[in-house]
Amino acid sequence: MFRGLAAFAGEARRRGVEMGALALAWVLHHPRVDAAIIGPRTAAHLEAALASTTLALADEDGPRLAALFETGGA
């Protein structure tokens, strides 16, 4: 799990966004997800959530990001 989080953090850094923004964009990119319920507690949390709505993910990004967290994966 920690390896996956470190790789995910690197992916967010490469895209110039917070991890929370990338995570929310990843969830919203899933074809079976119509909405995500969030509860930002700070202005920074809200900014990350808003940033997720402008983050474009390619179709291959979803499975690639998921693979970061697979047991025995990257």
C-alpha positions as CSV (number, residue, x, y, z in Angstrom):
1,M,0.0,0.0,0.0
2,F,2.8,2.5,0.9
3,R,4.6,1.7,-2.4
4,G,1.3,2.4,-4.2
5,L,0.8,5.7,-2.4
6,A,4.3,6.8,-3.1
7,A,3.9,6.0,-6.8
8,F,0.5,7.8,-6.8
9,A,2.1,10.8,-5.2
10,G,4.8,10.8,-7.9
11,E,2.0,10.7,-10.6
12,A,0.3,13.6,-8.9
13,R,3.6,15.6,-8.8
14,R,4.2,14.9,-12.5
15,R,0.8,16.3,-13.3
16,G,1.3,19.3,-11.0
17,V,-1.7,18.5,-8.8
18,E,-2.4,17.4,-5.3
19,M,-2.9,13.7,-4.6
20,G,-6.5,14.4,-3.5
21,A,-7.3,16.1,-6.9
22,L,-5.8,13.2,-8.8
23,A,-7.7,10.7,-6.6
24,L,-11.0,12.4,-7.1
25,A,-10.4,12.8,-10.9
26,W,-9.6,9.1,-11.0
27,V,-12.9,8.2,-9.2
28,L,-14.9,10.5,-11.4
29,H,-13.3,9.1,-14.6
30,H,-14.7,5.7,-13.8
31,P,-17.6,5.0,-16.3
32,R,-19.9,3.7,-13.5
33,V,-19.4,6.7,-11.3
34,D,-21.8,9.7,-11.8
35,A,-20.8,11.7,-8.7
36,A,-18.6,11.8,-5.7
37,I,-19.7,13.1,-2.3
38,I,-17.0,15.2,-0.7
39,G,-16.8,17.1,2.5
40,P,-13.8,19.5,2.4
41,R,-12.9,20.8,5.8
42,T,-10.4,23.4,4.6
43,A,-10.1,25.8,1.7
44,A,-7.1,23.7,0.5
45,H,-9.4,20.6,0.4
46,L,-12.0,22.5,-1.6
47,E,-9.3,23.7,-4.0
48,A,-8.1,20.2,-4.6
49,A,-11.6,19.0,-5.2
50,L,-12.2,21.8,-7.7
51,A,-8.9,21.1,-9.5
52,S,-10.1,17.5,-10.0
53,T,-12.9,18.7,-12.3
54,T,-10.4,20.1,-14.8
55,L,-7.9,17.2,-14.7
56,A,-8.1,15.3,-17.9
57,L,-7.4,11.5,-17.7
58,A,-7.0,9.3,-20.7
59,D,-8.8,6.0,-20.8
60,E,-5.6,4.1,-20.1
61,D,-4.9,6.2,-17.0
62,G,-7.6,4.4,-14.9
63,P,-6.2,0.9,-15.1
64,R,-2.6,2.2,-14.8
65,L,-3.4,4.0,-11.6
66,A,-5.3,1.0,-10.3
67,A,-2.3,-1.2,-11.0
68,L,-0.2,0.9,-8.5
69,F,-2.2,-0.5,-5.7
70,E,-2.5,-4.2,-6.8
71,T,-0.8,-6.7,-4.5
72,G,2.5,-7.6,-6.0
73,G,2.1,-4.8,-8.6
74,A,4.2,-1.8,-9.4
